[in-house]
Amino acid sequence: MSIETLTETRCFGGRMGFYRHASVANHCDMQFAVFVPPQAESGPVPVLTFLSGLTCTEENFMVKSGAQRYAAELGLMLVSPDTSPRGDGVPDDPDGDYDFGLAAGFYLNATEEPWSRHYHMYDYLLDEFWPAVFDHFPADRRRHGLTGHSMGGHGALTIGLRNPELFGSLSAFAPISTTVHSPWGQKALGHYLGADTSTWLPHDAAEVARNVANPGHWSRILVDQGSDDPFLEEQLKPELLVAAAEESGLPLEMRYHEGYDHGYYFISTFIEDHLRHHHETLTG
């Protein structure tokens, strides 16, 4: 796969870069960001992928989280893909809303028209994006962690729990814990997958956690949630994820933080905890 370098610059002794490549799965060009820590000069380093939330691109996490300082200290590569296909001919929300279409791919493979040609974020990540990262950057594919925020937290949990052979560590910030019972999820999955809600279950974090086949694969799954998050009760419903994990025996730690909301001030406050969690799990 050919990767075009858009920009690269020094950052905390490492390299911060933004890139573009053609995607077969999404029938469009896709962009992504990679922070390579200084330790990569001596060989492959462990990798943490961050999946972003609604309205975001590959830039938000890298620009707003402050994660590079800690990643450089720990020797952890940071990777962030875009949140949806984009470009001419890629359909958007017909009403122009923020919670569906562009920047709202929900990390699944759409089966309904007109979304089914382009919105294949699940296949894109597993079959194109991660193989390209491991082929083109000094990344250790045997030490790969996954995290994300909101819609990306949903993506991290569903993809990680369904593909444990690919990931050694897992966490999330304020994830959409259920798509079946969330207005965001109901709208998006209804359009992408159709009215049969049984097809939604592999993309519902609580349902995947409840039915996970090998909970013992994970030593600890860290989830942080702001108690002043305006989406907490209507959209996120973390209590359903906690109950599902208790039912299956999944070692999930849900931490609530008084006074924090849904945004990047919340993420930047606790990003060091997540990077250290992934580093310890991947290298311990």
Secondary structure as GFF3:
##gff-version 3
##sequence-region A 1 284
A	DSSP	beta_strand	4	11	.	.	.	ID=ss1
A	DSSP	beta_strand	14	23	.	.	.	ID=ss2
A	DSSP	beta_strand	28	36	.	.	.	ID=ss3
A	DSSP	three_ten_helix	38	42	.	.	.	ID=ss4
A	DSSP	beta_strand	45	51	.	.	.	ID=ss5
A	DSSP	alpha_helix	59	64	.	.	.	ID=ss6
A	DSSP	alpha_helix	67	74	.	.	.	ID=ss7
A	DSSP	beta_strand	77	81	.	.	.	ID=ss8
A	DSSP	three_ten_helix	115	117	.	.	.	ID=ss9
A	DSSP	alpha_helix	121	123	.	.	.	ID=ss10
A	DSSP	pi_helix	124	129	.	.	.	ID=ss11
A	DSSP	alpha_helix	130	136	.	.	.	ID=ss12
A	DSSP	beta_strand	139	148	.	.	.	ID=ss13
A	DSSP	alpha_helix	151	162	.	.	.	ID=ss14
A	DSSP	three_ten_helix	164	166	.	.	.	ID=ss15
A	DSSP	beta_strand	169	173	.	.	.	ID=ss16
A	DSSP	alpha_helix	183	193	.	.	.	ID=ss17
A	DSSP	three_ten_helix	197	203	.	.	.	ID=ss18
A	DSSP	alpha_helix	205	210	.	.	.	ID=ss19
A	DSSP	three_ten_helix	215	217	.	.	.	ID=ss20
A	DSSP	beta_strand	221	226	.	.	.	ID=ss21
A	DSSP	pi_helix	232	236	.	.	.	ID=ss22
A	DSSP	alpha_helix	238	248	.	.	.	ID=ss23
A	DSSP	beta_strand	252	257	.	.	.	ID=ss24
A	DSSP	alpha_helix	264	283	.	.	.	ID=ss25
###
